[in-house]
Structures are given as C-alpha cells and as structure tokens.
Amino acid sequence: MKTIIHKADTRGHANHGWLDSHHTFSFANYYNPERMNFGALRVLNDDNVAAGMGFGTHPHDNMEIISIPLEGDLEHKDSMGNTTTIKEGDIQVMSAGTGVFHSEYNKNKDRAVKFLQIWVFPNQKNVTPRYDQITLSNTDTQNQLFQILSPNKEDDGVWVHQNAWFHLGTFDTDISETYNLKKPENGVYVFVLEGSATINGENLEKRDGFGIWDTDSFTINTKENNTRLLLMEVPMKL
C-alpha cells in the first residue's frame, strides 16, 4: 500500500478578485513539479466565484471535465448548443474530445458560487465532444458512498472516457466505510469536502486530500457528523 497526503493549506492559491481558487495540483500560475497529477487525475480546483462573475468563453480539448457545485448556481454555455444551470446536488461532465468552447457564470447576484472543477485524462483521444449532467437526492449519499461517475453509460452517475469511478458520501460520526477498488492498477484520491475522517491512521480535515494505491481496499472512519467525502478512483499509469 502506498499513500500520499496533501493538506489543505499546502494547495496552490490564486485570488483574482472575482475568482478565489485553490489548486491541489499544478494549474495556471501554480507550478509544483511534485504536484502535477494523481495518475489520470490532472486537476482538482476548489473554486469560489464572486456574485455575477465567471469564466468567459474558452477552449478545451482531449480532457474529461467534471464540475461539482457545492453552493449556489452556475450557468454553463458551450459550443455544442447547451445552456444549463447546475447547482448543489448536480454532477456535470463534458468530454472535450476534438475541441469545445464553453463559459461558466455565477447566476446569483447576491452570493458567491462554490464548485469543484476536476479534469481527468481520457483513455481515448479526439472523441466527439459531449455534455451530460445528473441530479442527486440527499438520500443517495447519506451514510454510503454513492457512485456519481464511471466508464459505463448504464451505471449510476455520469460516464467518462476513462476507467475511473467517483463516489460521494455524507456520513454521521463514527461510521466505518470500506472501499474496494475496481481495478488493481488504479488508485483512489480522497478529498474531504466537510468534516474529518481517518484513513490508514492518517487524520484528514476539511479540504485535505489523500491518495492511496497498490491496495485492493481501504477503510474510512468518520470523526464528526456531516463528514462529506469525494472519492476519485483513477488509473495510476497513463
């Protein structure tokens, strides 16, 4: 079993006024050669967008882009003709493939919007761009790890062009949850959205990240009510 921990206060940070962002991995002006990615997980940005502000139209290609709103409403527009709003409880995916342009704006004029921007390297290049989103209920993730993403169109959640599985869960205190990896060549990056937990004797607090690989399974023990966890299983070799 191999592990790595990234404490919340070691992340890269950029405050542009309209955007306050923390980067778990190297991104834009934040560069750390030891923090480039976790296997196929390339970007994990914790974004806070000011009221009425947002990202203007910009391009992407050959990347699986997942957005998970935590608070507020985020309006999405893209060159595929989609105009949608995502909010807390929604999961959005965009396969950039051969190329796509999109924009993201905070629809709220009176409060910030908070969301996770996640990029995963695909296992197929130059696919036809596509967009999808789902909405979770509160019961989906209560005291269980609920699958929100996989490689399979028929499974729970959205799907991506990669052997990746994401799970979300919100737990009461003193819950023990064992996660079994889908593939032996994969690893799991655990991101603590709220609360605290321990994995393999490591104490994890809000916005800490913990990577674990070369193992078949591991157990999470929650330490307080409303501990919310995001697990991202991805291939460790590209």
Secondary structure, 3 states (H helix, E strand, C coil): CEEEEECHHHCEEEECCCEEEEECCCECCECCCCCCCECCEEEEEEEEECCCCEEEEEEECCCEEEEEEEECEEEEEECCCCEEEEECCEEEEEECCCCEEEEEEECCCCCCEEEEEEEECCCCCCCCCEEEEEECCHHHHECCCEEEEECCCCCCCEECCCCCEEEEEEECCCCEEEEECCCCCEEEEEEEEECCEEECCEEECCCCEEEEECCCEEEEEECCCCEEEEEEEEECCC
